[in-house]
Amino acid sequence: MFKALTASVVVLLSLSQTTRAEGPKNHVVEVVSDYDNLRMAFRPKRLTVQPGDTVTWVNLAAEEHNVFSYPDGYPKGSKPMLSPYMQRKDEKWSHTFTAKGTYEYHCIPHLPMGMHGEVVVGRSSETAEFHEPNATQMKQYAAKLREYFDDEDFKYKPRGTRKNNGASSK
């Protein structure tokens, strides 16, 4: 009887010390239209998540915003983030991240105002791990920018030349 009781206690203790793996998490990024200070921003600007996690962007005002990857701002082999425009207060868009690395994004209408952010999945990307856009992808990106800007109004800046985009220096 003593052996059976001891074995039961050992099993219970080992089960109590086993950590259960957590499943995917949900994260929220607020899409902020700060009219008092004439700022548009993503809050938080930089978010670290794990593969399998979902990030939901929530528009806090009736202002047109989107979540759009820089053409060279996401890991090779992954897909860019290309949300529809969110125009209503409390409108949401979600993306589930499966590949590790750094995802740099911006809001097209408010890019000149510095509205950009970054999601790091697992770990930051090294420079050589970022997607290298081809000519067709650059033309598509330029066409999206031209929905809001003339060619003279805004020029694309490649990785490493963009200032204050929250990107790592790797």
MOFEN-V605461 format. One record per residue. N is the residue number from 0. RES is the residue in three letters. PHI is phi in radians with two decimals (none if undefined). NEAR is the number of other C-alpha atoms within 8 Angstrom. D_CENTER is the distance of its C-alpha to the mean C-alpha in whole Angstrom. Layout:
N RES PHI NEAR D_CENTER
N RES PHI NEAR D_CENTER
//
This chain:
0 MET none 4 58
1 PHE -1.06 5 56
2 LYS -1.11 6 55
3 ALA -1.14 7 53
4 LEU -1.16 8 52
5 THR -1.10 8 51
6 ALA -1.09 8 49
7 SER -1.11 8 47
8 VAL -1.13 8 46
9 VAL -1.08 8 45
10 VAL -1.10 8 42
11 LEU -1.10 8 41
12 LEU -1.12 8 40
13 SER -1.18 8 38
14 LEU -1.19 7 36
15 SER -1.24 7 36
16 GLN -1.64 6 34
17 THR -1.35 6 32
18 THR -1.56 5 28
19 ARG -1.47 4 27
20 ALA -1.14 4 23
21 GLU -1.41 4 21
22 GLY -1.46 4 19
23 PRO -1.02 9 15
24 LYS -1.93 7 14
25 ASN -1.91 8 12
26 HIS -2.19 8 10
27 VAL -2.11 8 10
28 VAL -2.02 11 9
29 GLU -1.43 11 12
30 VAL -1.76 13 12
31 VAL -1.78 11 15
32 SER -2.00 11 18
33 ASP -1.68 9 21
34 TYR -1.21 6 24
35 ASP -1.10 5 26
36 ASN -1.86 5 24
37 LEU 0.93 7 23
38 ARG -2.23 9 20
39 MET -2.14 12 16
40 ALA -2.73 12 13
41 PHE -1.76 12 10
42 ARG -2.30 9 11
43 PRO -1.33 8 10
44 LYS -1.28 10 9
45 ARG -2.24 10 8
46 LEU -2.30 8 7
47 THR -1.92 8 9
48 VAL -2.30 9 9
49 GLN -2.02 10 11
50 PRO -0.95 11 12
51 GLY 1.67 9 13
52 ASP -1.29 13 11
53 THR -2.00 12 9
54 VAL -1.97 12 7
55 THR -2.03 12 9
56 TRP -1.61 11 9
57 VAL -2.09 12 13
58 ASN -1.34 17 15
59 LEU -1.53 11 17
60 ALA -2.54 9 20
61 ALA -1.45 8 22
62 GLU -2.30 10 20
63 GLU -1.34 9 18
64 HIS -2.43 13 15
65 ASN -2.58 13 12
66 VAL -2.13 13 8
67 PHE -2.39 12 9
68 SER -1.19 14 9
69 TYR -1.11 10 11
70 PRO -1.12 12 14
71 ASP -2.06 11 14
72 GLY -2.00 13 10
73 TYR -2.63 16 9
74 PRO -1.15 14 12
75 LYS -0.96 8 15
76 GLY 1.48 5 16
77 SER -1.83 7 13
78 LYS -1.82 5 12
79 PRO -1.28 9 10
80 MET -1.54 9 8
81 LEU -2.44 8 11
82 SER -1.35 8 11
83 PRO -1.25 7 15
84 TYR -1.27 8 16
85 MET -1.70 12 16
86 GLN -2.01 10 19
87 ARG -1.85 10 21
88 LYS -1.06 9 20
89 ASP 1.26 8 18
90 GLU -1.20 10 17
91 LYS -2.27 9 14
92 TRP -2.51 10 11
93 SER -2.15 8 10
94 HIS -2.46 8 8
95 THR -1.73 8 9
96 PHE -1.64 12 8
97 THR -1.96 7 12
98 ALA -1.78 8 12
99 LYS -1.19 14 11
100 GLY 2.34 12 10
101 THR -1.79 14 8
102 TYR -2.09 12 5
103 GLU -1.75 14 7
104 TYR -2.49 13 7
105 HIS -2.66 14 10
106 CYS -1.78 12 12
107 ILE -1.02 12 15
108 PRO -1.08 9 18
109 HIS -2.04 11 17
110 LEU -1.03 10 16
111 PRO -1.12 7 19
112 MET -1.51 7 19
113 GLY 1.49 9 16
114 MET -1.50 12 13
115 HIS -2.62 13 10
116 GLY -2.71 13 7
117 GLU -2.64 14 5
118 VAL -2.06 11 3
119 VAL -1.85 14 7
120 VAL -1.82 15 8
121 GLY 1.37 10 12
122 ARG -2.79 8 13
123 SER -1.23 10 12
124 SER -1.37 12 13
125 GLU -1.36 7 17
126 THR -0.93 6 17
127 ALA -1.20 5 19
128 GLU -1.58 8 16
129 PHE -1.40 12 14
130 HIS -1.04 11 15
131 GLU -1.93 7 18
132 PRO -1.19 9 19
133 ASN -1.57 6 22
134 ALA -1.06 6 24
135 THR -1.11 7 23
136 GLN -1.12 9 20
137 MET -1.17 10 20
138 LYS -1.14 8 23
139 GLN -1.12 8 21
140 TYR -1.13 9 18
141 ALA -1.07 8 21
142 ALA -1.12 8 22
143 LYS -1.13 9 19
144 LEU -1.11 9 19
145 ARG -1.20 9 23
146 GLU -1.13 6 23
147 TYR -2.11 8 22
148 PHE -2.25 9 24
149 ASP -1.39 7 27
150 ASP -0.96 7 27
151 GLU -1.33 6 28
152 ASP -1.30 6 26
153 PHE -2.58 8 23
154 LYS -1.98 6 23
155 TYR -1.16 4 20
156 LYS -2.04 6 19
157 PRO -1.21 7 18
158 ARG -0.85 7 16
159 GLY 1.55 6 18
160 THR -1.89 6 20
161 ARG -1.32 8 17
162 LYS -1.71 5 18
163 ASN 0.93 5 16
164 ASN -1.68 10 12
165 GLY 1.34 8 11
166 ALA -1.28 7 12
167 SER -1.26 5 14
168 SER -1.59 4 17
169 LYS -1.27 5 18
//
